């Protein structure tokens, strides 16, 4: 008779799996809560104390940390000395273990959880058994995921045992699982002691889905999430449409990053990770009209996100445009009915939260990672400094705030021209600032008159200020800090343009 040790926190599928093992002539050893669950289903098991000849002590903190468990798992069965050591010490082999760990992650996600509760959910015996069994996968089957129950049972029924290939696959899964578990604990304690950038870092993410391909069809890709941000593409509920692509996820993320800046009813449209139109209004329909009319060409095939319920009237207008994705916090039923008529559109629902937790921005480079704080600083215009003769009116200041929020999320070098809560010109990702300004002005054209302009970084030359004067810009907001600031200030005074320095830049590479 083979022996299996079962000790699980996640009891999904446990009863049926255990019954199948008994039919296959396995003797079951179990611990604590697992034993109670199995007993309540009429499944006979041996207590771990019967194997160790030692009681579970310290509220269960010590129960499986015993040679009768670990020698039974680690024994190399084709090694005569190992087998003799078992015989001499009257230790019986354990052929399979089924273990998953104390729910540290679930506990961490609980609201207002106490530190002591988290500490008690750090598993010690479970990871130790998993590592012992996984190390000895040549002889021992180790299961950490209920998703593997059916495949293991099917294989035992066919082969009378699991195959070496399966045991190797399961062992790799165990070490991924334990590494992820330890990473969460390390992250929690590292944050608790205030260490932002430790000497080494391990990251853990869970797979959301395999993607058809990456940025291009010849690139393989998958989507993973951390589960701790909340306000994210991975947290959105998909109501309609095919699976998201790599580029869809990138664009949707960029759109949500922008949207979180706004409290007023706002719609953001994004194409290739840059906004093509942003609009704020007294209601979401007005916001849509502004976002769409900002650039009705670029929005084609783009992503649209809204921070208020998507109405029937807005859906009727959206249905006239080809869009990849629409994301909103909720939808009128008639709006859903209208949108699902669009065969290829993806409709997603996400609670909008502009108080997103701070998290680290991670970018891969060859043989490394760059990690930084996210650019989440809330804009406080009280710290802005007017550096020209003229000062902004209340409505001009409102537009300057609007433009500054948007330019923060445009690829550098970035220029945004805005008027009445609407982007009218966006210049993104240029190698020089005047080039970005020229693109923005070309798009805005006559709408530039009495509009405002935002720049993500300072003006190295007075050329943008001069061009702004030629197009009739009323006010400019930029970080300041160039050695030639005075030249730009003089150019603005010459044209009667208001200029404000923020003392904060928003490079976005």
Secondary structure, DSSP 8 states (H G I E B T S, - for coil): -EEEEEE-S--TTHHHHHHHHHHTTEEEEE-HHHHHHHHHTT---EEHHHHHTS--BTTTTBSS-SHHHHHHHH--TT-HHHHHHHHHTT-----EEEE----HHHHHHSTT--HHHHHHT--SHHHHHHHHHHHTTTT-EEE--GGGHHHHHHHHHHHSS--HHHHHHHHHHHHHHHHHHHHHHHHHHHHHTT-SS-SS-----EEEEEES-SSSTTS-EEEEE-SSS-SSGGG-EEEESS---HHHHHHHHHHHHHHTT--SEEEEEEETTEEEEEEEESSHHHHHHHHHHH-TTTTTTEEEEESS-B-HHHHHHHTTS-EEEEEES-B-HHHHHHHTTSTT-EEEE----SS----EEEEEETTEEEEEE-S-----GGG-EE-SSS---HHHHHHHHHHHHHHTTS-SS-EEEESSSBEEEEE-S-SSHHHHHHHHHHHHGGGGTT-EEEESS--SSTHHHHHHHHHT--EEEE----TTHHHHHHHHHHHT-EEEE-S------
